[in-house]
Amino acid sequence: MPIFIASRISLDDNVLFPDRIDIDHNNVTFYKGYILGYRSMVIPRNNIASVSIGSGIFFADVTIESVGGKRIVGSGFIKRDTMEIVRLLT
């Protein structure tokens, strides 16, 4: 299944450690990189309550919320990628 990686040229903190969203048949996994390692969050696809997009001129942010209150916010994605994420998860 697809892997979506945020653009390094977006105006947020993605220059060195871009956000990444992996979507497979069962789960959505979000990776947020840091200088020493990364943080990840997994939401089962059957627990996704909503998917929304916040769009700028060139880049967009995607927010994925679960039934249990978990929230993934990935920033700096190409608009085409965010539309594909929404299509896959809804």
C-alpha positions as CSV (number, residue, x, y, z in Angstrom):
1,M,0.0,0.0,0.0
2,P,1.1,3.6,-0.4
3,I,3.5,5.7,1.6
4,F,3.1,9.4,1.6
5,I,6.1,11.7,2.6
6,A,5.7,15.4,3.2
7,S,7.7,17.8,1.0
8,R,11.0,19.0,2.4
9,I,10.5,22.5,0.9
10,S,7.3,23.3,2.8
11,L,7.6,26.1,5.4
12,D,7.2,24.0,8.5
13,D,9.7,21.7,10.3
14,N,9.8,19.1,7.5
15,V,13.2,20.2,6.1
16,L,15.3,17.6,7.9
17,F,12.6,15.2,9.1
18,P,9.5,15.1,6.9
19,D,6.2,13.7,8.2
20,R,5.3,10.3,6.7
21,I,2.0,8.5,6.5
22,D,1.9,4.8,5.6
23,I,-1.5,3.2,4.7
24,D,-1.9,-0.5,4.6
25,H,-5.0,-2.8,4.5
26,N,-5.4,-2.7,8.3
27,N,-3.7,0.4,9.7
28,V,-2.7,4.0,9.2
29,T,0.8,4.7,10.6
30,F,2.1,8.2,11.1
31,Y,5.8,9.0,11.6
32,K,7.2,12.3,12.9
33,G,10.9,12.5,12.8
34,Y,13.2,14.2,15.3
35,I,16.9,14.6,15.7
36,L,17.1,11.5,17.9
37,G,14.7,9.0,16.5
38,Y,11.0,9.4,15.6
39,R,7.5,9.2,17.1
40,S,4.9,7.0,15.5
41,M,1.2,6.6,16.0
42,V,-1.0,3.7,14.6
43,I,-4.7,4.0,14.0
44,P,-6.6,0.9,12.8
45,R,-8.5,1.8,9.6
46,N,-11.8,0.5,11.0
47,N,-11.5,3.1,13.8
48,I,-11.1,6.2,11.6
49,A,-13.8,8.7,12.4
50,S,-12.9,11.5,10.0
51,V,-10.2,12.7,7.6
52,S,-9.9,16.4,6.8
53,I,-7.5,18.6,4.8
54,G,-6.3,22.1,5.5
55,S,-4.9,23.6,2.2
56,G,-2.5,26.4,1.5
57,I,-1.3,27.7,-1.9
58,F,1.2,24.8,-2.6
59,F,1.0,22.4,0.3
60,A,-1.7,20.9,2.5
61,D,-2.1,19.4,6.0
62,V,-4.1,16.3,6.7
63,T,-5.8,15.5,9.9
64,I,-7.0,11.9,10.7
65,E,-9.1,11.4,13.8
66,S,-10.1,8.1,15.3
67,V,-13.2,7.0,17.2
68,G,-11.2,6.8,20.4
69,G,-9.9,10.3,20.2
70,K,-6.4,9.8,18.7
71,R,-5.4,12.4,16.2
72,I,-2.8,12.4,13.4
73,V,-1.8,15.8,12.0
74,G,0.6,15.6,9.1
75,S,1.8,18.8,7.5
76,G,3.5,19.9,4.3
77,F,2.1,17.3,1.9
78,I,1.5,17.9,-1.8
79,K,-2.2,18.6,-2.4
80,R,-2.4,15.6,-4.7
81,D,-1.2,13.3,-2.0
82,T,-3.7,14.6,0.6
83,M,-6.5,14.0,-1.8
84,E,-5.3,10.4,-2.3
85,I,-5.1,9.9,1.5
86,V,-8.7,11.1,1.8
87,R,-9.8,8.8,-1.1
88,L,-8.1,5.8,0.5
89,L,-9.5,6.4,4.0
90,T,-13.1,7.3,3.2
